[in-house]
Amino acid sequence: MISEKSPSISQSILINGGGIGGLTTALALAQKGIASQVLEQASEFQEVGAGLQVGPNAFRVFDQLGVTEAINALATFPESFTLMDALEARQIVQLPLGDGFRARFGFPYGLMHRADLHQVLLNACRRQTLIKLHTNSKCVSFMDTGNGVDVTLADGNLVSGSALVGADGLWSVVRQSIVGDGPPRLAGHICYRAIVPITQLPEDMRSNAMNLWVGPKMHMVLWPMRQGAYSNVTVVFHSDRFEEGWDTYGDPEELRERVANLDPKVRDFVMAIQDWRMYVLRDRDPIRDWSKGRVTLLGDAAHPMLQYLAQGACMAMEDAVSLADQVASHASDPAAAFKAYQQQRYLRTARVQLTARLYGHVYHAAGASADLRNEFLRTKTPAQIFESMAWIYE
Ligand SMILES: Cc1cc2nc3c(=O)[nH]c(=O)nc-3n(C[C@H](O)[C@H](O)[C@H](O)COP(=O)(O)OP(=O)(O)OC[C@H]3O[C@@H](n4cnc5c(N)ncnc54)[C@H](O)[C@@H]3O)c2cc1C
């Protein structure tokens, strides 16, 4: 229950959205001694969905926020990443992700259930007296008064703070007020995800490795999580048959049609899975300006991206520490802090947004384009491939 009269409210920063981005922002602000209130529309703080790849750049954030130990207890650290041709079942390239990778980037590559990561952040927020967490608090509108921001919730309550961070995801209400660029762009790709107990995998597909099969207009990813007890399976393909939402059943018949021509090992494995969830992939073109006065955006609200680089949540967490740094160094001027934060972040996140689209084309290439991809990657050493990713992970 939000009380308008609480003395902390007028001084704290309001964060709309209690996903990975919103909670990380609250933690990063608290670390700088800045109070915040997280407004989450759902009746509980929780994550839906499946697995999440966590790059070394996100582990750097965990380190800064003091949650590395809790993350390490839940993350799985794969030994390698293998790219396979889905039609021929031929290995294209294999990259070791062990000690050499850690030494190069200073931090590991991890695999987690997104609910586990969210829970670690939530537990850390609950230990912070500077953070107030509110559920059933859906922002429907807000007003920048010049001295602060008043948020109106769906139940009619008003909550006031010194500034507002829209961390409310792909369909951000805050974005619609300050950017107003309509719904996010449909990629034309849909994604089916499943979590399968490891015991249901064929023996020769069980390993502590990330495997990616690429084929014409589709790809499939398989990797272990929760200490190898489960496998995260993701199949993405081009389609205009979909239902909007995270947790819909979609049309698994279409999924089965799309894998029918693949290598029999991959095909039979996919065919055997019954419990799929479908997700419609959307992103936006990058923008330069996502702040207005005392209001800014963060994470998917600011720069939604396709998942091909597995960086959306990682970018949201990077945003959070950048935003907290800037708020701390412009203590009396949230508007200036938000402009400085956006300036620090927009080119990097734009590059990830655009490169993620490009990777989608590369993964889903067919014919000569696919041959070119395979040939190009086969001639590279793992060290050369890592260097091409260094701009993201460093
Ligand atoms: C298939 C797929 C795979 C992915 N894999 C990876 C990966 O491996 N690695 C990676 O880093 N990223 C990955 N991502 C991207 C990642 O999921 C997102 O970038 C990340 O979740 C964004 O976090 P966020 O906090 O900005 O937004 P969200 O996670 O969307 O959180 C927004 C929160 O705001 C709340 N909210 C929304 N509207 C309101 C409102 N009006 N009032 C109050 N609360 C509101 C929501 O309920 C939600 O809790 C993937 C995405 C997809 C689709």
Ligand as a Chemical Component Dictionary entry (heavy atoms), coordinates in Angstrom:
data_LIG
# 
_chem_comp.id                   LIG 
_chem_comp.type                 NON-POLYMER 
_chem_comp.pdbx_formal_charge   0 
_chem_comp.three_letter_code    LIG 
# 
loop_
_chem_comp_atom.comp_id 
_chem_comp_atom.atom_id 
_chem_comp_atom.alt_atom_id 
_chem_comp_atom.type_symbol 
_chem_comp_atom.charge 
_chem_comp_atom.model_Cartn_x 
_chem_comp_atom.model_Cartn_y 
_chem_comp_atom.model_Cartn_z 
_chem_comp_atom.pdbx_ordinal 
LIG C1  C1  C 0 13.412 -15.166 -26.234 1  
LIG C2  C2  C 0 14.272 -14.215 -25.481 2  
LIG C3  C3  C 0 15.498 -14.626 -24.990 3  
LIG C4  C4  C 0 16.310 -13.728 -24.314 4  
LIG N1  N1  N 0 17.521 -14.149 -23.853 5  
LIG C5  C5  C 0 18.342 -13.275 -23.233 6  
LIG C6  C6  C 0 19.619 -13.699 -22.763 7  
LIG O1  O1  O 0 19.998 -14.852 -22.913 8  
LIG N2  N2  N 0 20.402 -12.774 -22.130 9  
LIG C7  C7  C 0 20.005 -11.470 -21.946 10 
LIG O2  O2  O 0 20.761 -10.668 -21.378 11 
LIG N3  N3  N 0 18.784 -11.050 -22.380 12 
LIG C8  C8  C 0 17.956 -11.913 -23.008 13 
LIG N4  N4  N 0 16.715 -11.513 -23.424 14 
LIG C9  C9  C 0 16.303 -10.114 -23.202 15 
LIG C10 C10 C 0 15.792 -9.896  -21.773 16 
LIG O3  O3  O 0 14.787 -10.819 -21.483 17 
LIG C11 C11 C 0 15.235 -8.482  -21.632 18 
LIG O4  O4  O 0 16.085 -7.571  -22.274 19 
LIG C12 C12 C 0 15.122 -8.108  -20.159 20 
LIG O5  O5  O 0 14.202 -8.939  -19.512 21 
LIG C13 C13 C 0 14.687 -6.650  -20.026 22 
LIG O6  O6  O 0 14.525 -6.342  -18.678 23 
LIG P1  P1  P 0 13.676 -5.069  -18.243 24 
LIG O7  O7  O 0 13.740 -5.034  -16.760 25 
LIG O8  O8  O 0 14.108 -3.882  -19.023 26 
LIG O9  O9  O 0 12.187 -5.357  -18.734 27 
LIG P2  P2  P 0 11.179 -6.527  -18.303 28 
LIG O10 O10 O 0 11.903 -7.765  -17.974 29 
LIG O11 O11 O 0 10.152 -6.582  -19.374 30 
LIG O12 O12 O 0 10.516 -5.989  -16.973 31 
LIG C14 C14 C 0 9.553  -4.955  -16.983 32 
LIG C15 C15 C 0 8.766  -4.988  -15.686 33 
LIG O13 O13 O 0 7.908  -3.851  -15.656 34 
LIG C16 C16 C 0 6.614  -4.240  -15.246 35 
LIG N5  N5  N 0 5.661  -3.277  -15.829 36 
LIG C17 C17 C 0 5.334  -3.142  -17.143 37 
LIG N6  N6  N 0 4.465  -2.135  -17.295 38 
LIG C18 C18 C 0 4.241  -1.616  -16.056 39 
LIG C19 C19 C 0 3.444  -0.541  -15.568 40 
LIG N7  N7  N 0 2.666  0.190   -16.388 41 
LIG N8  N8  N 0 3.455  -0.259  -14.244 42 
LIG C20 C20 C 0 4.239  -1.010  -13.390 43 
LIG N9  N9  N 0 5.002  -2.053  -13.809 44 
LIG C21 C21 C 0 5.011  -2.338  -15.118 45 
LIG C22 C22 C 0 6.473  -5.656  -15.773 46 
LIG O14 O14 O 0 5.459  -6.377  -15.087 47 
LIG C23 C23 C 0 7.879  -6.207  -15.544 48 
LIG O15 O15 O 0 8.005  -6.733  -14.234 49 
LIG C24 C24 C 0 15.878 -12.391 -24.103 50 
LIG C25 C25 C 0 14.629 -11.981 -24.579 51 
LIG C26 C26 C 0 13.842 -12.878 -25.256 52 
LIG C27 C27 C 0 12.530 -12.421 -25.772 53 
# 
loop_
_chem_comp_bond.comp_id 
_chem_comp_bond.atom_id_1 
_chem_comp_bond.atom_id_2 
_chem_comp_bond.value_order 
_chem_comp_bond.pdbx_ordinal 
LIG C1  C2  SING 1  
LIG C2  C3  SING 2  
LIG C2  C26 DOUB 3  
LIG C3  C4  DOUB 4  
LIG C4  N1  SING 5  
LIG C4  C24 SING 6  
LIG N1  C5  DOUB 7  
LIG C5  C6  SING 8  
LIG C5  C8  SING 9  
LIG C6  O1  DOUB 10 
LIG C6  N2  SING 11 
LIG N2  C7  SING 12 
LIG C7  O2  DOUB 13 
LIG C7  N3  SING 14 
LIG N3  C8  DOUB 15 
LIG C8  N4  SING 16 
LIG N4  C9  SING 17 
LIG N4  C24 SING 18 
LIG C9  C10 SING 19 
LIG C10 O3  SING 20 
LIG C10 C11 SING 21 
LIG C11 O4  SING 22 
LIG C11 C12 SING 23 
LIG C12 O5  SING 24 
LIG C12 C13 SING 25 
LIG C13 O6  SING 26 
LIG O6  P1  SING 27 
LIG P1  O7  DOUB 28 
LIG P1  O8  SING 29 
LIG P1  O9  SING 30 
LIG O9  P2  SING 31 
LIG P2  O10 DOUB 32 
LIG P2  O11 SING 33 
LIG P2  O12 SING 34 
LIG O12 C14 SING 35 
LIG C14 C15 SING 36 
LIG C15 O13 SING 37 
LIG C15 C23 SING 38 
LIG O13 C16 SING 39 
LIG C16 N5  SING 40 
LIG C16 C22 SING 41 
LIG N5  C17 SING 42 
LIG N5  C21 SING 43 
LIG C17 N6  DOUB 44 
LIG N6  C18 SING 45 
LIG C18 C19 SING 46 
LIG C18 C21 DOUB 47 
LIG C19 N7  SING 48 
LIG C19 N8  DOUB 49 
LIG N8  C20 SING 50 
LIG C20 N9  DOUB 51 
LIG N9  C21 SING 52 
LIG C22 O14 SING 53 
LIG C22 C23 SING 54 
LIG C23 O15 SING 55 
LIG C24 C25 DOUB 56 
LIG C25 C26 SING 57 
LIG C26 C27 SING 58 
# 
